[in-house]
Amino acid sequence: MTSVLILGAGKIGRMITAFLSRTEDYQVQVADVDATQANALGQRFGVPAHTIDASHRDDLCRVMADTDIVISALSYRFNPLIAQVALETGTSYFDLTEDVETTRAVRKVSESARDGQIFMPQCGLAPGFVSIVANHLTEGFDTLDTVFMRVGALPQFPSNALKYNLTWSTDGLINEYCNPCDSIHEGRRIEVLPMEGLEHFSLDGVRYEAFNTSGGLGTLCETLDGQARELNYKTIRYLGHRDLMTVLVNDLRLSQRRDLLKDILEKAIPVTYQDVVVVFCTVSGQQNGQLTQLTDARRIYHEKLDGEHWGAIQITTAAGMCAVVDLFVQGKLPHKGFVKQEQVRLEDFINNRFGRYYDTSGNTGLARQIS
């Protein structure tokens, strides 16, 4: 049985624990700095729980010793040390980070990986699944022209001026809104400004806006460098959100006071678990001598699983993580070093017991069982 340590007992850590602990293939442990939260999660799913400080090497070494896989569901700032300890203990490493510098640090650590040990950051939704599906769309073209990736985690029932509720990590949200964004423009890799590149589009009769945000395309710029003329990633929101956030981030310069911005958002914007995840990828290029476009559009809603209500962002992020962990254990991923999301085959992902939550073709809206 594969031993897995989940670091972080928050919204996503809870969902990952729910998924993996329901199987008979993983021996799960959880750890968090908050003893009450860690113990509650351990009791809820019948797994051992530890109280640790992930900024302390000794704590990490203690809980990661003799562990096959570590999953970081913590804020990105802890991940470089976690990756370094994983290297030393021979543990394969997975995280959810959207932070570009953190991914670079993890990649550097992965250069010394042992045989059978991988380092796979940027798992989850975006980065994560969106790179898998976008890369899959590119495979049907003789030559590429454009690759556009759009993802949003939105309240199903927006009720404030921002038309937004907190659904995941506030640190990650602020990172996306404040950090430079990778892209390819006219065949050259460049950085573009966050919150710029505003566009509008419709999907199934609903109007959305999208704008540049950081980190969502993972390593796809590197993978498609020299192939795509245009490649970019934008976050989807309801109309009007971007203009109001620009006032906070740019006009009031809260991008330079991120702790204050976090405090404002968390005290003023409610959390919701009644959310919807929208994934909208479009690829164009030459196919059999003709300029052709392929699109993959998905909506994933919050659900009841085993009688408990989970948000769409929890389900999609945790499913993305658990699917790639599962595929690694099954021998369907590279067995050493740094692994990119786009190295995962979409068919393998969707057919996986966790990846199936992204398969909207047979979504009935009924409560399902975790398996």
Buried (B, 14 or more C-beta within 10 A) or exposed (E): EBBBBBBBBBBBBBBBBBBBBBBEEBBBBBBBBEEEBBBBBBEBBEBEBBBBEBEEBEBBEEBBEEBBBBBBBBBBEBBBBBBBBBBBBBBBBBBBBBBBEBBEBBBBBBEEBEEEBBBBBBBBBBBBBBBBBBBBBBEEBEEBBBBBBBBBBBBBEBEEEBBBBBBBBBBBBBBBBBBBBBBBEEEEBEBBEBBEBEEEBEBEEEEBBBBBBBBBBBBBBEBBEEBBBBBBBBBBBBEBBBEBBBEBBBEBEBBEEBEEBBEBBEEEBEBBBBBBBBBBBBBBBEBEEEEBEBEBEBBBBBBEBEEEEBBBBBBBBBBBBBBBBBBBBEEBBEEBBBBBBBBBBBEBBBEBBBBBBBBEEEBEEEEBEBE
